[in-house]
Amino acid sequence: MSLEDVADPSCTLSFGIVQPGDDFLSGLPIVRPTDLGEKAIRLNGLKRIDPRLADGYRRTTLHGGELLLCVRGSTGVASIAAPELTGANVTGGIVPIRFNTSLVLPDFGYFHVKSEHVQGQIRDKTYGAALMQVNIRDLRAVTLLVPPIKEQSFIASSLNELEVETQHLTNLYERKLAALEDLKKSLLQQALNGEL
C-alpha cells in the first residue's frame, strides 16, 4: 500500500512552515529537521516562532503521535512527535504523517519507515545538488508492507525491546571506553612520575 493509502484521511501529507522567522519568546514550538534523530521529539529545546506564521499551515499542526519525516537535507530521517507537541508545527523540511490506525500502528510505521525497504525508495526519489529533497507526489507513492495489525503490534513490540537493549549496550560500551581512557591516562601519568 502507498503511504497516501495508509495515512489518516485528515492527514494531507504536506510540508510545514516554509519561513518560520526568528525566535519568538513563549511562541509556538516548531520542529525542524535538525531536531530529528531521537525516536521521540519532545518540547524541550524546540525553537519557538510567532504563532501567526502558522496560520496558513494548519494542515501540519501536530496532534502528537505523528511520524515526522525529513524530506529536505537528510531525507528519510524520522522521529515521532511526543503527545506534548499537540498544537506545535513543523518546518518545510518535515512532513508529519498520521497513520490510519486501522491499517498501520504508529510504532510499526516508525520502524517500517526506517527499514531498508522504505529508505531505499526515499533515496531513489531524492533529488537535488545543493539541497537534497523529496517532492510530495513521490513521497505519497512510497509503498509500505502492511501486515495484519496483530502482527504489526508484535513486530513493533519486539523492535522496541531491541532498541532499548541496544541503547543499554551502547551506554555500557561508552562507559567502559571512558573508563579505559581514564586508566590509560592514569598509567601514563604514573609512568611519567616513575611510579610503575
Stockholm file with secondary structure:
# STOCKHOLM 1.0

chainA/1-196         MSLEDVADPSCTLSFGIVQPGDDFLSGLPIVRPTDLGEKAIRLNGLKRIDPRLADGYRRTTLHGGELLLCVRGSTGVASIAAPELTGANVTGGIVPIRFNTSLVLPDFGYFHVKSEHVQGQIRDKTYGAALMQVNIRDLRAVTLLVPPIKEQSFIASSLNELEVETQHLTNLYERKLAALEDLKKSLLQQALNGEL
#=GR chainA/1-196 SS CBHHHHBCTTCCCCCCBSCCCSCCTTCEEEECGGGCSSSEECSTTCEEECGGGGGGGGGGCCCSSCEEEECBSSTTCEEEECGGGTTCEEBTTEEEECBCTTTCCHHHHHHHHTSHHHHHHHHHHCBCSSSCBCCHHHHHHCBCCCCCHHHHHHHHHHHHHHHHHHHHHHHHHHHHHHHHHHHHHHHHHHHHTTCC
#=GC SS_cons         CBHHHHBCTTCCCCCCBSCCCSCCTTCEEEECGGGCSSSEECSTTCEEECGGGGGGGGGGCCCSSCEEEECBSSTTCEEEECGGGTTCEEBTTEEEECBCTTTCCHHHHHHHHTSHHHHHHHHHHCBCSSSCBCCHHHHHHCBCCCCCHHHHHHHHHHHHHHHHHHHHHHHHHHHHHHHHHHHHHHHHHHHHTTCC
//
